[in-house]
Amino acid sequence: MDFQISEESVSTISEHAGVSIAFEYDRVLEPTTEGSTPDGFVLEERHLVVSQVKDYDAIDGEGPSNWPHRFDLSNWGFIVARSDGHRVGGAVIAFDSPGVDMLDGRRDLAVLWDIRISPAFRGHGLGAALFRAAEKWSADRGCIQLKVETQNTNLAACRFYERQGCRLVAVNRLAYLSLPNEIQMLWYKDLQE
């Protein structure tokens, strides 16, 4: 599939919100430290009896249209993927933003805040291209690491981040009090060696 990657301004955030982030899943990951690897975690897949659909934008107060009301986006990056002039995906990178806890108060850390690809374009290399663009955007601003948050319910994303060279560094079983069956997983990618 043919697509072009470019950077755009925050003014196109409503278009970003128009790309579905929803996915269906029938397996989850169970992180454990038993028999752990040097990175610290072993990830075992557990099949669900009934598949489920997850849509982060459907969670009250979460989607891209709410970000300008919650955060100062002036230092954030907006990477866009287009095909035949139509937006088919994008990545949003948080950087140097007071009040964004995921940044840990660091100016040498960026967070891949959001990555989404239209369902018809998933599995065709667009995610890897967006991830590489987010790495470059972050490195160009002096960041030495890129941090990514996902959940154990998003097995495809976890496996994707592994393929991109990210390491699972932290697991928080109590991060989402309203979603007690979901486990927060924090991945890091070193940008400069």
C-alpha positions as CSV (number, residue, x, y, z in Angstrom):
1,M,0.0,0.0,0.0
2,D,1.2,3.5,-0.8
3,F,1.4,6.1,1.9
4,Q,3.3,9.3,2.8
5,I,4.6,10.3,6.2
6,S,4.9,13.9,7.2
7,E,4.6,16.2,10.2
8,E,1.6,18.4,10.6
9,S,0.4,20.9,13.3
10,V,-2.0,20.3,16.2
11,S,-4.7,22.0,14.1
12,T,-5.3,18.6,12.3
13,I,-6.1,16.8,15.6
14,S,-9.7,16.4,14.7
15,E,-8.6,14.4,11.6
16,H,-6.4,12.3,13.8
17,A,-9.4,11.6,16.0
18,G,-11.3,10.4,12.9
19,V,-8.9,7.4,12.5
20,S,-10.3,4.5,14.5
21,I,-8.1,3.2,17.3
22,A,-10.5,0.4,18.1
23,F,-9.4,-3.2,17.9
24,E,-10.8,-6.7,18.7
25,Y,-8.8,-9.1,20.9
26,D,-9.2,-12.7,22.0
27,R,-6.0,-13.0,24.0
28,V,-4.2,-11.0,26.8
29,L,-0.7,-11.0,28.0
30,E,0.2,-12.1,31.6
31,P,3.5,-10.6,32.5
32,T,5.4,-12.5,35.2
33,T,8.9,-12.4,36.6
34,E,9.1,-16.2,37.1
35,G,11.9,-17.5,34.9
36,S,12.5,-13.9,33.9
37,T,14.8,-12.8,31.1
38,P,17.5,-10.2,31.6
39,D,14.9,-7.6,30.7
40,G,12.9,-8.8,33.7
41,F,9.6,-10.1,32.3
42,V,8.2,-13.1,30.6
43,L,5.0,-12.5,28.7
44,E,2.6,-15.4,28.4
45,E,-0.5,-15.3,26.3
46,R,-3.9,-16.3,27.8
47,H,-6.8,-17.0,25.5
48,L,-10.2,-15.4,26.4
49,V,-13.4,-17.4,26.2
50,V,-15.1,-14.5,24.3
51,S,-13.4,-11.9,22.2
52,Q,-13.8,-8.3,23.1
53,V,-13.5,-4.9,21.4
54,K,-11.4,-2.1,22.9
55,D,-11.8,1.6,21.8
56,Y,-9.7,4.0,23.9
57,D,-11.5,7.0,22.4
58,A,-14.8,5.7,23.8
59,I,-13.5,6.1,27.4
60,D,-15.0,9.3,28.8
61,G,-12.6,12.2,28.6
62,E,-9.9,10.3,26.7
63,G,-9.8,10.8,22.9
64,P,-7.7,13.4,20.9
65,S,-10.4,16.0,21.0
66,N,-10.0,16.3,24.8
67,W,-6.2,16.6,24.8
68,P,-6.0,20.4,24.1
69,H,-8.3,20.9,27.2
70,R,-6.1,18.7,29.4
71,F,-2.5,19.4,28.2
72,D,-0.3,22.0,26.7
73,L,0.3,20.6,23.2
74,S,2.7,23.3,22.1
75,N,5.8,21.0,22.2
76,W,4.0,17.8,21.0
77,G,4.7,16.2,17.6
78,F,2.0,15.2,15.2
79,I,3.1,12.7,12.6
80,V,0.6,11.9,9.8
81,A,0.3,9.1,7.3
82,R,-1.7,9.8,4.2
83,S,-2.7,7.7,1.2
84,D,-4.2,9.4,-1.9
85,G,-4.5,12.6,0.2
86,H,-6.6,10.9,2.9
87,R,-5.4,10.5,6.5
88,V,-4.9,6.7,7.2
89,G,-2.9,7.0,10.4
90,G,-0.8,9.0,12.7
91,A,1.4,9.2,15.7
92,V,1.4,11.8,18.5
93,I,4.5,12.4,20.6
94,A,4.4,14.2,24.0
95,F,7.6,16.1,24.9
96,D,8.6,18.8,27.4
97,S,5.2,19.3,28.8
98,P,4.8,20.2,32.5
99,G,1.9,18.2,34.0
100,V,2.3,15.2,31.8
101,D,3.3,12.6,34.4
102,M,4.4,10.0,31.8
103,L,7.3,12.3,31.0
104,D,8.7,11.8,34.5
105,G,9.8,15.5,34.6
106,R,12.5,14.7,32.0
107,R,13.5,16.8,29.0
108,D,15.4,13.9,27.4
109,L,12.3,11.6,27.3
110,A,9.5,11.6,24.8
111,V,6.3,9.6,25.1
112,L,4.6,8.0,22.1
113,W,1.2,9.2,23.3
114,D,-0.9,7.8,20.5
115,I,-0.5,5.8,17.4
116,R,-3.4,4.7,15.2
117,I,-3.9,3.2,11.8
118,S,-7.0,2.8,9.8
119,P,-8.1,-0.8,9.9
120,A,-7.6,-1.3,6.1
121,F,-4.0,-0.2,6.4
122,R,-3.0,-2.3,9.4
123,G,-0.4,-5.0,8.8
124,H,1.2,-3.3,5.9
125,G,4.2,-1.6,7.5
126,L,2.6,1.7,8.3
127,G,2.9,1.3,12.0
128,A,6.7,0.7,11.7
129,A,7.0,3.8,9.5
130,L,5.2,5.9,12.0
131,F,7.2,4.5,14.9
132,R,10.5,5.3,13.0
133,A,9.2,8.9,12.4
134,A,8.4,9.3,16.1
135,E,11.9,8.0,17.0
136,K,13.5,10.6,14.6
137,W,11.2,13.4,15.8
138,S,12.2,12.6,19.4
139,A,15.9,12.2,18.7
140,D,15.9,15.5,16.8
141,R,14.8,17.2,20.1
142,G,17.6,15.7,22.1
143,C,15.6,12.8,23.6
144,I,17.6,9.7,24.6
145,Q,14.5,7.5,25.1
146,L,11.0,7.0,23.8
147,K,8.5,5.7,26.3
148,V,5.3,3.9,25.3
149,E,2.3,2.9,27.5
150,T,0.0,0.0,26.5
151,Q,-2.1,-2.6,28.2
152,N,-2.0,-6.4,28.4
153,T,-5.2,-6.4,26.4
154,N,-3.5,-5.0,23.4
155,L,-1.3,-8.0,22.6
156,A,-0.8,-6.8,19.0
157,A,0.6,-3.5,20.2
158,C,2.9,-5.2,22.8
159,R,4.3,-7.5,20.1
160,F,4.7,-4.6,17.7
161,Y,6.7,-2.6,20.3
162,E,8.9,-5.6,20.9
163,R,9.6,-5.8,17.2
164,Q,10.5,-2.1,17.2
165,G,13.2,-2.8,19.8
166,C,11.4,-1.6,22.9
167,R,12.0,-3.2,26.3
168,L,9.2,-3.8,28.8
169,V,10.5,-2.0,31.9
170,A,7.5,-1.7,34.2
171,V,4.2,-3.4,34.8
172,N,1.5,-1.8,37.0
173,R,-1.5,-4.0,37.9
174,L,-3.3,-1.2,39.7
175,A,-2.9,1.6,37.1
176,Y,-6.5,1.5,35.9
177,L,-8.9,1.3,38.9
178,S,-12.0,1.5,36.7
179,L,-10.5,-1.4,34.5
180,P,-9.3,-3.9,37.1
181,N,-8.6,-6.6,34.5
182,E,-6.2,-4.5,32.6
183,I,-2.5,-4.2,33.3
184,Q,-0.4,-1.1,32.4
185,M,2.8,-2.0,30.5
186,L,5.5,0.6,30.0
187,W,8.0,0.1,27.2
188,Y,11.2,2.1,26.5
189,K,13.3,2.5,23.4
190,D,16.8,3.9,23.6
191,L,17.3,6.4,20.9
192,Q,21.0,7.3,21.1
193,E,23.7,4.8,22.0
